[in-house]
Amino acid sequence: MTKGIIFDMDGTLVETTTPYLKAYIKILKEELGIDVDPKDVLSRFGQRSTNIMRSLLMAKGYDFDNEEIKQIVRNIRDEFMKTSDGLVVLPGVHELLKACSERRGLKVGLATSARGNTADVVLENTGLRDYFNVVLTSDAVENAKPDPAIFLKAAEELGLAPADCLVVEDTVVGITAAKAAGIPVVAVATGACSEKELKEAGANRVFETLKEFDLDKLDFYSQTSK
């Protein structure tokens, strides 16, 4: 029986994919003179930002040290934060989270690859923070997604076994992390990955938006691949 839901944030609950993508492309071009294919950036979303940047630079043949990568990522975050007042909550999110909070006994967690200060601003500006019993950012674990650590820690802090939870994600990286944690996972195609990519990654169910998510089918989502 499903007793808890663990949500990703970026691309799952909030439309951050477009502003983040623009920030990556702008900073790489203006500060480093590097042109990147948007698809190469999107395919890496779901990971910690430093890992995304290190992978992108290596693919382009550049060798930056850790401190240089951290500074580039800080610049990208600063650029992204300029849009934080106008962030949009994705369709069906408020309604679903409200229904979760009203369902007696159901615990709700957030497990995001965003850093703590960024996640705090996003949650505050979108009015989502109070829906969650537990909020974990990538600062809470040594290894971020696709490592399963953040989902295992979220389940632990919710006081639940991994098998009693359900993860909701929008990226292949997130699905990989959830499956490695032994947690059933569904996905929503509102972020960086297509419905086809999410299905191929092994999500039990893929929704066009979270308007389709039905709390009365929690156990069905956990047990059925479709």
One Martini backbone bead per residue (centre of mass of N, CA, C, O) as a GRO file, in nm:
protein
  226
    1MET     BB    1   0.095   0.037   0.023
    2THR     BB    2   0.060   0.370  -0.033
    3LYS     BB    3   0.205   0.636   0.196
    4GLY     BB    4   0.391   0.796  -0.021
    5ILE     BB    5   0.509   1.104  -0.181
    6ILE     BB    6   0.774   1.185  -0.420
    7PHE     BB    7   0.885   1.491  -0.539
    8ASP     BB    8   0.980   1.666  -0.779
    9MET     BB    9   1.036   1.991  -0.916
   10ASP     BB   10   1.176   2.037  -1.179
   11GLY     BB   11   0.924   1.996  -1.428
   12THR     BB   12   0.695   1.885  -1.227
   13LEU     BB   13   0.586   2.160  -1.067
   14VAL     BB   14   0.786   2.358  -1.224
   15GLU     BB   15   0.867   2.595  -1.481
   16THR     BB   16   1.225   2.567  -1.528
   17THR     BB   17   1.339   2.473  -1.799
   18THR     BB   18   1.353   2.730  -1.974
   19PRO     BB   19   1.521   2.926  -1.790
   20TYR     BB   20   1.761   2.734  -1.756
   21LEU     BB   21   1.836   2.697  -2.051
   22LYS     BB   22   1.891   2.997  -2.108
   23ALA     BB   23   2.116   3.026  -1.897
   24TYR     BB   24   2.316   2.826  -2.011
   25ILE     BB   25   2.347   2.945  -2.297
   26LYS     BB   26   2.431   3.234  -2.215
   27ILE     BB   27   2.683   3.179  -2.036
   28LEU     BB   28   2.844   3.006  -2.235
   29LYS     BB   29   2.857   3.226  -2.456
   30GLU     BB   30   2.939   3.500  -2.302
   31GLU     BB   31   3.181   3.374  -2.109
   32LEU     BB   32   3.305   3.119  -2.313
   33GLY     BB   33   3.220   3.079  -2.623
   34ILE     BB   34   2.988   2.849  -2.605
   35ASP     BB   35   2.819   2.626  -2.804
   36VAL     BB   36   2.496   2.474  -2.751
   37ASP     BB   37   2.282   2.219  -2.753
   38PRO     BB   38   1.983   2.201  -2.607
   39LYS     BB   39   1.969   1.886  -2.600
   40ASP     BB   40   2.231   1.849  -2.427
   41VAL     BB   41   2.111   1.984  -2.180
   42LEU     BB   42   1.839   1.835  -2.135
   43SER     BB   43   1.965   1.541  -2.107
   44ARG     BB   44   2.092   1.642  -1.807
   45PHE     BB   45   1.856   1.682  -1.658
   46GLY     BB   46   1.839   1.612  -1.289
   47GLN     BB   47   2.100   1.705  -1.209
   48ARG     BB   48   2.353   1.842  -1.088
   49SER     BB   49   2.490   2.128  -1.205
   50THR     BB   50   2.792   2.045  -1.196
   51ASN     BB   51   2.751   1.785  -1.364
   52ILE     BB   52   2.641   1.913  -1.615
   53MET     BB   53   2.881   2.101  -1.675
   54ARG     BB   54   3.107   1.893  -1.685
   55SER     BB   55   2.985   1.728  -1.919
   56LEU     BB   56   2.967   1.953  -2.132
   57LEU     BB   57   3.270   2.032  -2.135
   58MET     BB   58   3.388   1.755  -2.203
   59ALA     BB   59   3.231   1.726  -2.478
   60LYS     BB   60   3.401   1.998  -2.579
   61GLY     BB   61   3.711   1.971  -2.455
   62TYR     BB   62   3.702   2.077  -2.160
   63ASP     BB   63   3.922   2.178  -1.865
   64PHE     BB   64   3.781   2.231  -1.565
   65ASP     BB   65   3.778   2.313  -1.259
   66ASN     BB   66   3.584   2.308  -0.984
   67GLU     BB   67   3.579   2.618  -0.931
   68GLU     BB   68   3.500   2.702  -1.216
   69ILE     BB   69   3.234   2.546  -1.225
   70LYS     BB   70   3.101   2.679  -0.980
   71GLN     BB   71   3.098   2.966  -1.104
   72ILE     BB   72   2.926   2.907  -1.349
   73VAL     BB   73   2.682   2.806  -1.187
   74ARG     BB   74   2.633   3.067  -1.032
   75ASN     BB   75   2.570   3.233  -1.287
   76ILE     BB   76   2.327   3.066  -1.372
   77ARG     BB   77   2.160   3.109  -1.117
   78ASP     BB   78   2.147   3.415  -1.135
   79GLU     BB   79   1.998   3.418  -1.403
   80PHE     BB   80   1.754   3.250  -1.313
   81MET     BB   81   1.664   3.436  -1.065
   82LYS     BB   82   1.543   3.665  -1.248
   83THR     BB   83   1.272   3.463  -1.291
   84SER     BB   84   1.139   3.382  -1.005
   85ASP     BB   85   0.876   3.570  -1.001
   86GLY     BB   86   0.761   3.407  -1.285
   87LEU     BB   87   0.691   3.139  -1.200
   88VAL     BB   88   0.531   2.831  -1.303
   89VAL     BB   89   0.279   2.633  -1.224
   90LEU     BB   90   0.177   2.341  -1.306
   91PRO     BB   91  -0.063   2.151  -1.410
   92GLY     BB   92  -0.235   2.026  -1.114
   93VAL     BB   93  -0.057   2.079  -0.860
   94HIS     BB   94  -0.226   2.220  -0.643
   95GLU     BB   95  -0.453   2.010  -0.642
   96LEU     BB   96  -0.281   1.763  -0.564
   97LEU     BB   97  -0.145   1.872  -0.303
   98LYS     BB   98  -0.407   1.931  -0.157
   99ALA     BB   99  -0.514   1.638  -0.162
  100CYS     BB  100  -0.276   1.519  -0.005
  101SER     BB  101  -0.315   1.694   0.260
  102GLU     BB  102  -0.622   1.573   0.299
  103ARG     BB  103  -0.499   1.291   0.321
  104ARG     BB  104  -0.505   1.065   0.548
  105GLY     BB  105  -0.165   0.949   0.603
  106LEU     BB  106  -0.030   1.108   0.378
  107LYS     BB  107   0.292   1.148   0.259
  108VAL     BB  108   0.507   1.440   0.169
  109GLY     BB  109   0.772   1.485  -0.067
  110LEU     BB  110   1.091   1.645  -0.150
  111ALA     BB  111   1.328   1.577  -0.437
  112THR     BB  112   1.604   1.778  -0.527
  113SER     BB  113   1.879   1.900  -0.732
  114ALA     BB  114   1.862   2.146  -0.597
  115ARG     BB  115   1.958   2.390  -0.417
  116GLY     BB  116   1.856   2.532  -0.131
  117ASN     BB  117   1.828   2.837  -0.215
  118THR     BB  118   1.671   2.783  -0.476
  119ALA     BB  119   1.435   2.617  -0.363
  120ASP     BB  120   1.330   2.826  -0.165
  121VAL     BB  121   1.248   3.037  -0.377
  122VAL     BB  122   1.059   2.864  -0.545
  123LEU     BB  123   0.862   2.780  -0.316
  124GLU     BB  124   0.789   3.067  -0.225
  125ASN     BB  125   0.697   3.190  -0.512
  126THR     BB  126   0.470   2.936  -0.546
  127GLY     BB  127   0.339   2.817  -0.271
  128LEU     BB  128   0.456   2.500  -0.190
  129ARG     BB  129   0.593   2.434   0.087
  130ASP     BB  130   0.338   2.343   0.283
  131TYR     BB  131   0.286   2.052   0.147
  132PHE     BB  132   0.547   1.943   0.302
  133ASN     BB  133   0.707   1.724   0.524
  134VAL     BB  134   0.955   1.702   0.315
  135VAL     BB  135   1.275   1.868   0.232
  136LEU     BB  136   1.507   1.792  -0.036
  137THR     BB  137   1.828   1.857  -0.134
  138SER     BB  138   2.146   1.820  -0.265
  139ASP     BB  139   2.276   1.898   0.018
  140ALA     BB  140   2.181   1.616   0.169
  141VAL     BB  141   2.388   1.483  -0.039
  142GLU     BB  142   2.661   1.357  -0.197
  143ASN     BB  143   2.478   1.204  -0.414
  144ALA     BB  144   2.317   1.262  -0.691
  145LYS     BB  145   2.138   1.238  -0.937
  146PRO     BB  146   2.114   0.896  -1.011
  147ASP     BB  147   2.135   0.860  -0.732
  148PRO     BB  148   1.935   0.724  -0.457
  149ALA     BB  149   1.978   0.888  -0.189
  150ILE     BB  150   1.743   1.103  -0.181
  151PHE     BB  151   1.509   0.892  -0.175
  152LEU     BB  152   1.596   0.734   0.074
  153LYS     BB  153   1.592   0.979   0.266
  154ALA     BB  154   1.299   1.059   0.226
  155ALA     BB  155   1.173   0.799   0.329
  156GLU     BB  156   1.302   0.808   0.607
  157GLU     BB  157   1.181   1.093   0.692
  158LEU     BB  158   0.881   0.976   0.653
  159GLY     BB  159   0.879   0.675   0.776
  160LEU     BB  160   0.946   0.488   0.517
  161ALA     BB  161   0.943   0.259   0.293
  162PRO     BB  162   1.023   0.254  -0.029
  163ALA     BB  163   0.776   0.060  -0.119
  164ASP     BB  164   0.564   0.290   0.016
  165CYS     BB  165   0.638   0.460  -0.230
  166LEU     BB  166   0.613   0.744  -0.465
  167VAL     BB  167   0.744   0.868  -0.760
  168VAL     BB  168   0.775   1.202  -0.914
  169GLU     BB  169   0.878   1.270  -1.251
  170ASP     BB  170   1.075   1.420  -1.559
  171THR     BB  171   1.331   1.225  -1.570
  172VAL     BB  172   1.561   0.988  -1.636
  173VAL     BB  173   1.738   1.036  -1.390
  174GLY     BB  174   1.507   1.009  -1.179
  175ILE     BB  175   1.415   0.726  -1.253
  176THR     BB  176   1.682   0.587  -1.196
  177ALA     BB  177   1.693   0.660  -0.894
  178ALA     BB  178   1.427   0.530  -0.802
  179LYS     BB  179   1.486   0.240  -0.896
  180ALA     BB  180   1.748   0.212  -0.722
  181ALA     BB  181   1.567   0.254  -0.450
  182GLY     BB  182   1.291   0.084  -0.483
  183ILE     BB  183   1.089   0.294  -0.626
  184PRO     BB  184   0.819   0.375  -0.752
  185VAL     BB  185   0.752   0.528  -1.088
  186VAL     BB  186   0.643   0.831  -1.220
  187ALA     BB  187   0.552   1.053  -1.499
  188VAL     BB  188   0.602   1.387  -1.645
  189ALA     BB  189   0.568   1.574  -1.965
  190THR     BB  190   0.690   1.892  -1.848
  191GLY     BB  191   0.992   1.879  -1.921
  192ALA     BB  192   1.292   1.754  -2.064
  193CYS     BB  193   1.114   1.499  -2.138
  194SER     BB  194   0.972   1.266  -2.311
  195GLU     BB  195   0.745   1.024  -2.320
  196LYS     BB  196   0.929   0.815  -2.451
  197GLU     BB  197   1.172   0.842  -2.256
  198LEU     BB  198   1.014   0.772  -1.996
  199LYS     BB  199   0.922   0.491  -2.077
  200GLU     BB  200   1.209   0.373  -2.144
  201ALA     BB  201   1.309   0.421  -1.837
  202GLY     BB  202   1.047   0.288  -1.655
  203ALA     BB  203   0.785   0.407  -1.615
  204ASN     BB  204   0.473   0.316  -1.508
  205ARG     BB  205   0.377   0.616  -1.576
  206VAL     BB  206   0.257   0.868  -1.816
  207PHE     BB  207   0.198   1.211  -1.806
  208GLU     BB  208   0.111   1.509  -1.935
  209THR     BB  209  -0.025   1.585  -1.659
  210LEU     BB  210  -0.128   1.623  -1.319
  211LYS     BB  211  -0.434   1.609  -1.385
  212GLU     BB  212  -0.423   1.279  -1.419
  213PHE     BB  213  -0.382   1.241  -1.127
  214ASP     BB  214  -0.496   0.967  -0.908
  215LEU     BB  215  -0.523   0.891  -0.577
  216ASP     BB  216  -0.702   0.623  -0.618
  217LYS     BB  217  -0.429   0.498  -0.796
  218LEU     BB  218  -0.165   0.445  -0.638
  219ASP     BB  219  -0.130   0.132  -0.648
  220PHE     BB  220  -0.140   0.113  -0.953
  221TYR     BB  221   0.113   0.287  -1.011
  222SER     BB  222   0.310   0.094  -0.845
  223GLN     BB  223   0.231  -0.191  -1.023
  224THR     BB  224   0.195  -0.051  -1.314
  225SER     BB  225   0.274  -0.083  -1.649
  226LYS     BB  226   0.204   0.185  -1.921
   0.00000   0.00000   0.00000
